């Protein structure tokens, strides 16, 4: 051995020792961090396996915004002009004011508390406080928007859009009742009654009929009962109401009749002629209602899809059928068909098809429209005389009666054997089928009965409170002069 090689050998052994130490250290560190690496890998795999959060489709958002605008047009100017044209010239501004201010007031209340009590989880009759002041709908810190379910699994829309859309329903429904007591109720009393009825009448009915946990909540058979138990009472029963036959029209029609009865008849009613002062305005208003109603009905599909198309065509054809049948009925009874009758027939058809528009087939919609024209014509002529209440603009005869007819016939023509689309029988698999006609008809009848009793009680309370606070009727001399000048200090027309 070369003596000079000994230091080199020792140096090599030392390097080898250092290498073993380094390897050992690396192995030890790897062993220590192995759980974290494995955990990160598992988390990554889980994230990859989890389905991404649903993203709203821009087409759905656009359709729902347009639908919301159409419903606003129904109220202001549609309903305002329709009602305004039907009253006497001295009261048109009073009706326009009640509609415009009432609609605006209820939109504000909808945002403050109405939406939360109608469309959040609470109990079977009323929602909770989770969305008071629209809390949680939009997060300004992260600029994120909450999503709302539709009727399809994995399909959502921004909740702010749903809030706006449903807000138009709430506001116009309360304005519909104005037709019952037009030309004689104090402006302040009308607003007070509308607010109270909206709170204890509209919101609970909307919750009972329309609130449920959404299709994505039905993930497995073992959660179905728990999810159903969280829904509104009438929804749990299986009652069908696509766009508001019970929530809007029966609800408002009966409340309007109660208001008319409690307010009393107009001075000279039954003794003096009280014809509409401007049928052109009434015609324009009815036409705006018809156009806007496509947003009301087809928008209730919550998606720009096939059921929006079904609701659209059914709304189109049923309304046309009701115009024809009302005109023929009036022609047969009175020997002439009037513009007022045609406009009223259009509204009757719109009302009757509302609960059915996405729930019945194409020919079923036409049958509903034809029957609505005849039934509602009888409602504003024969039935109105029988009950003897001065329902100024026939809110009960058209809206309540038409809504009841449409809600009941939904149970008939929803059946697939009669051309209807059927209903979802299993939300876990989204399976579609049909209940026997008599079974579904009975369910619909129960929904109608519950809504009718609930809104009647709520309306009695609302109008009684308004009466105690400010009194319902304007003084007799003010009623004779007209509410436009005596209440609002204006005249619609110059002399």
Buried (B, 14 or more C-beta within 10 A) or exposed (E): EEEEEEEEEEEEEEEEEEEEEEEEEEEEEEEEEEEEEEEEEEEEEEEEEEEEEBEBBEEBBEBBBBBBBBBBBBBBBBBBBBBBBBBBBBBBBBBBBBBBBBBEBBBEBBBEBBBBBBBBEBEBBBBBEEBBEBEEBBEEEEEEBBBBBBBBBEBBBBBBBBBBBBBBBBBBBBBBBBBBBBBBBBBBBBBBBBBBBBBBBBBBBBBBBBBBBBBBBBEEEEEBEEBBEBBBBBBBBBBBBBBBBBBBBBBBBBBBBBBBBBBBBBBEEEEEEBEBBBBEBBBBBBBBBBEBBBBBBBBBBBBBBEBBEBBBBBBBBBBBBBBBBBBBBBEEEEEEBBBBBBBBBBBBBBBBBBBBBBBBBBEBBBBBBBBBBBBBBBBBBEBBEEEEBBBBBBBBBBBBBBBBBBBBBBBBBBBEEBBBBBBBEEBBEEEEEBBEBEEBBBBBBBBBEBBBEBBBEBBBBBBBBBBEEBEBBBEEEBBEEBBBBBBBEEBBEEE
